[in-house]
Amino acid sequence: MITKTYNKHIAKTKKQNKTATIGLMEEGNEKNHTSFNKYACACAIVASMISFIFGYDTGVMSGAMIFIKEEFKINDTKVEILAAILNLCALVGSIVTGKTSDYIGRRYTIFLACILFMLGAILMGYGPSYAIIMIGRCSAGFGVGFALLIAPVYTAEISFPSSRGFLTSLPDLSISFGILLGYISNYFFAKLTLKLGWRLMLGIAAIPSLALSLGILKMPESPRWLVIQGRLGDAKKILLQVSNTNEEAEIRFHDIKLAAGIDVNCTEDIIKPPIMAGGEGVWKELLLRPSPSVCRILIVAIGLHFFQHSSGIDALLLYSPRIFEAAGVIDKNKLLLATIGIGLTKTIFILISTCSLDKVGMVLASEGLGFGLSIMNQSKEKLSWAMSLSIVSTYTYVGMHAIGLRPVTWVYSSELFPLKLRAQGARIGVAVNRGMNAAVSMSFISIYKEITIGVTFLMFASICMLAWGFIYLFLPETKGRSLEEMEMLFNKKTRTGNT
């Protein structure tokens, strides 16, 4: 019923405002599609810093686990739990985040994530026992659930369509920089004593968490969230700040009101809020009685988040020292130095946006890694060519994932859902994302002990091939489209394999 009313409202408003809207677009959009708004860009950069902290935590834990295992004499099962607990808690956090962000806003949700990260870093840096480290890891995990959902959504909602793809990719770029810095921290802090080194690796993350929690309070709220709350005057003020001209702000304000089911001619600053995101009706429209377009959007969002982690990237990021050890690198310092190569490769390649290379590259790289590790596993001698193949394939796999499946998942899924369903839709995507991350993190060691590490990566290669087909068949191009146009885009019964 909501969707039918919404579509009728779109048609009626288009007819009434066609001349005015076209005039505004020709006057405003022509000048601004090629330029960034500096204030919006600055807001996106600050918001993406929460993802940087998450990336650091991911990268630093890959090395810290070596020393935690050594100090507390824990077995591989406890190592797997330590690696995966963050994502299990992130799964819970993501379930809570949608409703939280709808009630307190996008900005204060990021602030809450910062506090959780800071608490987790302090507990892990203190780390007198395995149990305390796990509690700190859980706190950081709840922060991850908040951060992964809200940073891309906030950035997408504050950006103009022409710059949204770049700005929405900033959180993922920040994760890569964080992972790289985490690997570098592993290498240098490992030179300290056993009791001090890994604690500094983990505890130092409290500093950027504190700084960001203070900085985030200076940022504006999402104008789309303000419209949902009925605060039209505040929303328009912020749109004037994050748009290049008044005409551009008017166009965006018009589209947001239209998507929220508010009369586009309304000039009041405060009105009674429209249907609240997070209400029972929203969940019914999203899961129980979705329109065909919402159903397609939901399938695409879930599929992308599933394949992003089932392709095995988390095994490489969290257990890279073990993988390099299986490839023939024995010295501990060399293992940590090799992981820096993973972080560097990931950071460089994530700046590249050629998605078509990713689909072929990940399959070939995963097969090469599986073949090389299988040879090393069967050979009683140290084969230089197999070790080289394994290391090169590892870097290639990380690079191909970084230029395609990883950024596409976050950028694309943050754009898809209609305004009234956005927080809940993003929540489902992050829940699937963290669930798959936890599944891979918690099972990788157990699986490769049963079927060998080489065959495990050949299995990941087959999953990458399935992801290739899914992306080709189900994803339409969204570049240059406003967020308010997405539902109409997925209503079109055309071939969609062009992303």
Disulfide bonds with the S-S distance in Angstrom:
none
